[in-house]
């Protein structure tokens, strides 16, 4: 097939690399940063690449690996160029805002749009951080229209498994955004806020695995994550507020000298952690 990958950062660059590593498809890469496009060709991640869009009607599959707003802009401005029977996938971190635009355009112009979110990544960004095995054995989440043809959904599942994903699950845009607010976005907020303690600058020689684990995703692409957080703020803000409430319960128990209460809070958290990992 002829596949267009729009956006050659960590996610899109890794997807293009995986396509060339695991499949025989022709891959064209597009990125506003011409240097990323040139690097993608030089290392064999793309057959061709540039900083402007090619003729969209030539491609069987279009993969949008851009910020949500950019993906929505692409859909709104270029959906009429895609053609009937083609596939468009997006790989962004929130689904409702992109899927709303994608589903509407797909119905109007006759292509298939499926939202997607690869459950893989690193704290680094850009094409230089991409690698062909980023998705090896990782889970993939798909958000199709509720009435999608089974054969077209089957194509999507096989397409993503062909680049290394071990499992593909299907959900709704609302459920995706609600759960991802907790499993991913809240973790980034917490990590980013955690390192703002003045004590963080004195950690050397006093820190080990727990510090590394909690600070790993404090390093992030502020522009991208700001957009993801704002697009999903109705789901994310309640999670932040609940976390703050829970943290204050520990502080209150210690301030009041209530060892029994503190022990109960810690035991409860440990028990819940064991349950969710079963």
Beta strands, then each sheet from edge to edge (+ up, - down):
strand 1: 2-6
strand 2: 26-30
strand 3: 48-50
strand 4: 61-64
strand 5: 87-90
strand 6: 112-118
strand 7: 139-143
strand 8: 167-170
sheet 1: 3+ 2+ 1+ 4+ 5+ 6+ 7- 8-
end
